[in-house]
Amino acid sequence: MNDTKKPLALVTMTVLLQLTGAALLKQATLEVHLGLVITAVFIAAAFGMQGARFLLWGYAHRRWPLSMTYPMTAIFFPLLIALAMLYGEQVALHQWLGGLLISAGVAWITFKGME
């Protein structure tokens, strides 16, 4: 992998861990009727995801500058909107466009600066 693909892959993994943690917390709220043990398992798994994300972030920030890695997290916005849709939430076109524009703008600034 070249110098851009490695941090992008790592940051994408942190974003996916963050989204998975969010999905687990959302699922915990939907499964409360199954009892506290099931809810606690979802919450514990979400904490585990966030712990793994924390460790990956630490590794990323030792290897690459924050000015490179942090803007790459903009991919979170459209993925979060997609996750909301998977849970049946209403998502308007302007929300999609806003998330995509933010991500595209940040990507343009980030990768333009790496040339």
C-alpha positions as CSV (number, residue, x, y, z in Angstrom):
1,M,0.0,0.0,0.0
2,N,1.2,3.5,-0.7
3,D,1.4,6.3,1.9
4,T,-2.3,7.3,1.4
5,K,-3.9,3.9,1.3
6,K,-2.5,2.7,4.6
7,P,-3.9,5.5,6.8
8,L,-7.1,5.5,4.7
9,A,-7.6,1.8,5.4
10,L,-6.9,2.2,9.1
11,V,-9.2,5.2,9.5
12,T,-11.9,3.4,7.6
13,M,-11.6,0.5,10.1
14,T,-12.0,3.0,12.9
15,V,-15.1,4.5,11.3
16,L,-16.6,1.0,10.8
17,L,-15.9,0.1,14.4
18,Q,-17.6,3.4,15.4
19,L,-20.6,2.6,13.3
20,T,-20.8,-1.0,14.6
21,G,-20.7,0.4,18.1
22,A,-23.6,2.8,17.3
23,A,-25.6,-0.1,15.7
24,L,-25.1,-2.2,18.8
25,L,-26.3,0.6,21.1
26,K,-29.3,1.1,18.8
27,Q,-30.0,-2.6,18.9
28,A,-29.7,-2.6,22.7
29,T,-32.6,-0.1,22.9
30,L,-34.7,-2.2,20.6
31,E,-34.1,-5.4,22.5
32,V,-34.9,-4.2,26.0
33,H,-38.0,-6.4,26.0
34,L,-35.7,-9.5,26.0
35,G,-34.3,-8.6,29.3
36,L,-31.4,-6.8,30.9
37,V,-28.8,-9.5,30.2
38,I,-29.3,-9.2,26.4
39,T,-29.3,-5.5,26.6
40,A,-26.1,-5.6,28.7
41,V,-24.4,-7.9,26.1
42,F,-25.2,-5.4,23.3
43,I,-23.8,-2.5,25.5
44,A,-20.7,-4.5,26.4
45,A,-20.1,-5.3,22.8
46,A,-20.4,-1.6,21.9
47,F,-17.9,-0.7,24.5
48,G,-15.6,-3.4,23.1
49,M,-15.9,-1.8,19.6
50,Q,-15.1,1.6,21.0
51,G,-12.1,0.2,22.9
52,A,-10.7,-1.4,19.7
53,R,-11.3,1.9,17.8
54,F,-9.4,3.8,20.5
55,L,-6.4,1.5,20.1
56,L,-6.5,1.8,16.3
57,W,-6.7,5.6,16.6
58,G,-3.7,5.6,18.9
59,Y,-1.7,3.6,16.4
60,A,-2.8,5.8,13.5
61,H,-1.8,9.0,15.3
62,R,1.7,7.6,16.1
63,R,2.3,6.8,12.4
64,W,0.6,9.7,10.5
65,P,-0.1,13.3,11.2
66,L,-3.5,14.2,12.6
67,S,-4.0,16.6,9.6
68,M,-4.0,13.5,7.4
69,T,-5.9,11.0,9.4
70,Y,-8.7,13.0,11.0
71,P,-10.2,14.5,7.8
72,M,-10.5,11.0,6.5
73,T,-13.2,10.3,9.1
74,A,-15.6,12.3,7.0
75,I,-16.7,9.0,5.4
76,F,-18.5,8.6,8.7
77,F,-21.3,10.9,7.6
78,P,-22.8,9.1,4.6
79,L,-22.3,5.8,6.3
80,L,-24.2,7.0,9.4
81,I,-27.0,8.1,7.2
82,A,-27.1,4.7,5.5
83,L,-27.1,3.0,9.0
84,A,-30.1,5.2,10.0
85,M,-31.9,4.0,6.9
86,L,-31.2,0.4,7.7
87,Y,-33.0,1.0,11.0
88,G,-36.0,2.4,9.2
89,E,-35.4,6.0,10.0
90,Q,-36.6,8.6,7.5
91,V,-33.7,10.2,5.7
92,A,-34.3,13.1,3.4
93,L,-32.5,13.9,0.2
94,H,-30.9,17.0,1.7
95,Q,-29.4,14.9,4.4
96,W,-27.8,12.6,1.9
97,L,-26.5,15.5,-0.2
98,G,-25.2,17.3,2.9
99,G,-23.3,14.2,4.1
100,L,-21.9,13.5,0.7
101,L,-20.8,17.1,0.1
102,I,-19.1,17.2,3.5
103,S,-17.3,14.0,2.7
104,A,-16.3,15.1,-0.8
105,G,-15.1,18.5,0.4
106,V,-13.0,17.0,3.1
107,A,-11.6,14.3,0.8
108,W,-10.7,17.0,-1.8
109,I,-8.9,19.2,0.7
110,T,-7.1,16.2,2.3
111,F,-5.9,14.5,-0.9
112,K,-5.1,17.8,-2.7
113,G,-2.8,18.6,0.2
114,M,-1.0,15.2,-0.2
115,E,0.1,15.8,-3.8
